[in-house]
């Protein structure tokens, strides 16, 4: 079996006819028919049922078509990867990011990366930390950006910054009028937290556990924006990244609670699968992110 035979077969399987396949491949119909016949002789089974209105793959043909799709997908990926080495003029970069980083910190980095490397297409998936790790581990994304800890046995990583988690509430909440607030008061208030699997939630739970403080969230929400809207109503409190509420703190819509007995900070990490060689575009993005995050996060 060779690529010429396989390409002829796969084109007929996709188009459903020798005529359409020959036009796609720019070869004559007799030549294409000969390629398919030679392939059938080589594998020892018929690959198509010849019908009045076209060519329909047999069961063996459908099986081979599935493998052919994977083979040509890998061939395209190999060509793309090799092309990247010609100066990052083309290629694809798959990224995954936790929501805090992806929504509030990554946009200017992505904008600058596209300016520097216009030939590289970038695909960013934003979800929680747990899912980011899963996609990087499954080779679906080259780089992941997460808050807090990661599995060091599965990933290599670099710290790209530090982030502070602060307790906040709406301007009318009673706790905003207190000069000092304890972590226990925040933990037992109408506390809203991110969903299980979120890096933010894991860091908060770990901080409370290490200090022996009680934590009783009343509601879990998978969106920082939704949490901020709830806080504005004046009934709830939340531990959130300072990055996510900078505008609201500046305008006074939300107020930082003066928690005196707990300070929560975390690393912002870029991760990639251990022992995996990063593509040129991934290495370029890692370098750029290191440089820009250093100036963005204060």
C-alpha distance (Angstrom), angle and dihedral (degrees) to the residues before:
residue distance angle dihedral
X1 . . .
X2 3.78 . .
X3 3.79 135.0 .
X4 3.79 93.0 -104.3
X5 3.81 92.0 56.3
X6 3.79 91.7 42.9
X7 3.81 94.1 47.9
X8 3.82 90.9 51.1
X9 3.80 91.6 48.7
X10 3.82 94.6 45.6
X11 3.79 93.2 48.3
X12 3.81 91.7 53.2
X13 3.81 90.8 45.3
X14 3.82 90.7 52.8
X15 3.80 98.3 42.5
X16 3.79 98.2 35.8
X17 3.80 95.7 -134.2
X18 3.79 142.1 64.5
X19 3.80 90.5 -130.7
X20 3.81 94.7 57.0
X21 3.79 92.2 41.6
X22 3.80 93.1 51.2
X23 3.81 90.1 52.0
X24 3.79 91.0 49.9
X25 3.82 93.3 49.0
X26 3.81 95.2 36.8
X27 3.81 93.5 -127.3
X28 3.79 131.4 121.3
X29 3.79 120.6 -92.4
X30 3.82 93.3 -120.2
X31 3.81 90.5 52.7
X32 3.79 91.3 49.1
X33 3.79 92.1 47.6
X34 3.79 89.4 50.9
X35 3.81 91.9 51.7
X36 3.79 91.9 53.0
X37 3.80 92.7 46.1
X38 3.81 90.8 51.6
X39 3.81 90.3 49.3
X40 3.80 91.9 50.6
X41 3.79 90.2 50.1
X42 3.80 89.9 49.8
X43 3.81 96.1 50.6
X44 3.80 93.2 38.3
X45 3.82 98.7 -131.2
X46 3.82 134.7 83.3
X47 3.78 112.3 -99.9
X48 3.81 99.2 -169.5
X49 3.75 139.4 38.5
X50 3.81 106.4 -138.3
X51 3.80 104.9 -135.0
X52 3.83 129.6 178.8
X53 3.79 90.4 -109.3
X54 3.76 100.6 41.2
X55 3.77 146.5 -58.8
X56 3.78 120.7 -48.2
X57 3.82 119.7 -168.1
X58 3.78 116.6 -118.1
X59 3.79 119.6 -134.2
X60 3.82 88.4 -88.4
X61 3.80 89.2 47.1
X62 3.81 92.1 53.5
X63 3.79 90.1 50.1
X64 3.80 92.1 50.0
X65 3.82 90.8 46.9
X66 3.80 90.0 58.3
X67 3.80 90.9 53.8
X68 3.79 91.9 43.5
X69 3.81 90.7 54.7
X70 3.81 89.7 54.0
X71 3.81 92.7 45.5
X72 3.80 94.6 51.2
X73 3.80 91.0 43.5
X74 3.80 89.0 55.0
X75 3.79 90.5 46.1
X76 3.81 90.4 53.3
X77 3.81 90.5 47.8
X78 3.80 90.9 50.4
X79 3.80 91.5 50.2
X80 3.80 90.9 49.2
X81 3.79 92.4 48.7
X82 3.80 92.9 49.9
X83 3.79 90.2 47.6
X84 3.79 90.5 57.4
X85 3.77 90.0 64.8
X86 3.80 89.9 63.3
X87 3.79 90.9 80.4
X88 3.83 103.6 -63.6
X89 3.78 90.7 -75.8
X90 3.79 92.2 140.7
X91 3.77 139.8 3.5
X92 3.78 143.5 100.6
X93 3.79 131.4 -91.4
X94 3.80 121.1 -162.6
X95 3.81 115.3 -159.7
X96 3.78 133.2 179.4
X97 3.78 123.2 -165.0
X98 3.75 139.8 179.3
X99 3.79 113.3 -113.4
X100 3.80 98.6 -106.0
X101 3.80 93.1 53.7
X102 3.80 95.9 35.3
X103 3.80 96.2 50.3
X104 3.81 103.5 33.6
X105 3.80 107.7 25.5
X106 3.81 111.8 23.3
X107 3.84 103.1 60.3
X108 3.84 96.1 80.0
X109 3.82 90.7 44.6
X110 3.81 91.1 51.4
X111 3.79 90.9 46.9
X112 3.81 92.0 52.6
X113 3.81 92.5 44.6
X114 3.81 91.2 53.7
X115 3.80 89.6 49.0
X116 3.80 91.9 52.1
X117 3.81 96.9 40.3
X118 3.83 109.0 26.9
X119 3.81 92.2 165.4
X120 3.82 93.2 62.7
X121 3.79 116.7 86.6
X122 3.80 113.7 -147.0
X123 3.79 126.1 -154.1
X124 3.83 115.7 -169.4
X125 3.80 122.0 -170.7
X126 3.82 115.3 -165.7
X127 3.81 119.0 -157.4
X128 3.79 138.8 121.1
X129 3.81 124.5 -54.3
X130 3.79 94.6 -101.6
X131 3.80 92.6 56.0
X132 3.81 92.6 44.0
X133 3.81 89.7 57.9
X134 3.81 91.0 48.1
X135 3.82 93.8 53.0
X136 3.81 93.7 47.4
X137 3.80 91.4 47.0
X138 3.82 90.1 50.5
X139 3.84 91.4 52.9
X140 3.82 89.9 -115.7
X141 3.83 91.2 120.9
X142 3.78 129.6 27.3
X143 3.80 98.3 -148.2
X144 3.77 133.9 25.3
X145 3.80 128.9 -163.9
X146 3.78 116.6 -155.2
X147 3.79 142.9 160.8
X148 3.76 120.5 -120.6
X149 3.81 131.7 -5.2
X150 3.81 127.7 -0.2
X151 3.80 137.5 -173.9
X152 3.81 102.8 -84.0
X153 3.80 91.2 -169.2
X154 3.81 90.9 62.7
X155 3.80 104.0 32.1
X156 3.76 141.9 47.4
X157 3.79 112.6 -146.5
X158 3.75 148.6 177.8
X159 3.80 127.4 -151.2
X160 3.80 109.5 -120.6
X161 3.80 98.0 179.5
X162 3.78 148.1 -36.9
X163 3.77 128.3 -99.6
X164 3.80 132.7 -162.3
X165 3.78 123.0 -140.3
X166 3.79 113.4 -148.3
X167 3.79 134.6 -173.5
X168 3.80 112.3 -116.2
X169 3.79 139.4 174.8
X170 3.77 139.6 175.7
X171 3.81 115.9 -76.8
X172 3.82 91.7 -106.1
X173 3.82 96.6 51.7
X174 3.86 113.7 118.7
X175 3.83 93.0 -128.2
X176 3.81 91.2 62.8
X177 3.82 89.1 67.9
X178 3.81 94.1 57.6
X179 3.80 119.1 96.6
X180 3.81 91.4 -145.8
X181 3.79 129.2 24.9
X182 3.81 125.8 -173.1
X183 3.77 125.1 -136.5
X184 3.81 87.6 -120.7
X185 3.81 90.9 57.6
X186 3.79 90.1 53.0
X187 3.82 91.8 45.0
X188 3.81 92.4 52.3
X189 3.81 97.2 41.8
X190 3.79 124.1 89.7
X191 3.79 88.3 -64.5
X192 3.80 120.4 -171.4
X193 3.81 117.2 -163.7
X194 3.76 138.7 178.9
X195 3.80 119.0 -95.7
X196 3.84 123.3 -81.3
X197 3.81 108.9 -83.4
X198 3.79 92.3 39.3
X199 3.79 115.5 127.6
X200 3.80 90.0 -139.1
X201 3.79 92.0 55.6
X202 3.80 93.6 46.3
X203 3.81 91.9 53.0
X204 3.83 92.9 48.8
X205 3.79 93.4 47.1
X206 3.80 90.7 48.5
X207 3.83 92.4 49.5
X208 3.81 92.6 50.6
X209 3.80 92.1 46.1
X210 3.81 93.1 50.1
X211 3.81 91.4 53.2
X212 3.79 94.9 41.6
X213 3.80 93.3 -118.8
X214 3.78 124.0 149.9
X215 3.79 118.2 -112.3
X216 3.79 120.9 -170.5
X217 3.81 112.5 169.8
X218 3.78 113.3 -164.0
X219 3.80 96.9 -163.7
X220 3.80 138.3 19.2
X221 3.81 118.8 -149.3
X222 3.81 127.0 179.8
X223 3.79 96.5 -148.1
X224 3.80 131.3 70.0
X225 3.80 90.1 -154.4
X226 3.80 91.9 54.0
X227 3.81 90.1 49.4
X228 3.81 91.0 52.0
X229 3.80 91.2 51.0
X230 3.80 89.9 52.0
X231 3.80 91.2 49.7
X232 3.79 91.0 53.9
X233 3.80 89.5 61.8
X234 3.80 87.3 68.8
X235 3.82 101.8 -126.1
X236 3.80 104.4 88.5
X237 3.81 138.1 60.8
X238 3.80 129.1 -157.9
X239 3.77 144.1 -177.5
X240 3.80 106.3 -126.3
X241 3.78 140.0 162.5
X242 3.79 111.6 -86.4
X243 3.81 86.1 -132.8
X244 3.81 91.9 63.8
X245 3.82 96.7 53.3
X246 3.81 102.6 35.8
X247 3.81 93.2 114.3
X248 3.80 94.4 45.0
X249 3.82 92.2 49.3
X250 3.80 90.9 49.2
X251 3.82 92.2 53.4
X252 3.80 95.2 40.6
X253 3.80 94.9 -119.0
X254 3.81 87.9 122.1
X255 3.79 126.8 29.0
X256 3.79 129.6 -151.5
X257 3.80 112.0 -123.4
X258 3.81 114.9 -129.5
X259 3.81 98.3 -120.0
X260 3.80 105.8 -178.5
X261 3.80 102.9 -177.3
X262 3.79 105.5 45.9
X263 3.80 133.2 49.6
X264 3.79 116.4 -178.0
X265 3.80 121.4 -162.2
X266 3.77 131.0 161.5
X267 3.77 141.4 -174.0
X268 3.78 120.8 -109.4
X269 3.80 106.3 -138.6
X270 3.77 136.6 -165.2
X271 3.80 109.6 -151.2
X272 3.79 136.3 -171.1
X273 3.78 132.6 176.2
X274 3.79 112.6 -77.8
X275 3.81 115.4 -102.7
X276 3.81 91.6 10.4
X277 3.80 115.9 131.6
X278 3.78 109.0 -129.8
X279 3.78 118.7 -129.8
X280 3.82 118.5 -117.1
X281 3.81 91.0 -103.6
X282 3.81 91.5 51.4
X283 3.80 91.1 49.6
X284 3.81 90.8 48.7
X285 3.78 91.3 50.2
X286 3.81 92.3 48.1
X287 3.82 90.6 53.0
X288 3.80 92.9 47.4
X289 3.81 93.5 46.8
X290 3.81 90.8 50.5
X291 3.79 90.5 53.5
X292 3.80 98.0 43.9
X293 3.80 98.8 41.5
X294 3.79 89.4 54.4
X295 3.80 89.5 64.5
X296 3.82 98.7 34.4
X297 3.81 100.1 54.3
X298 3.78 116.2 67.0
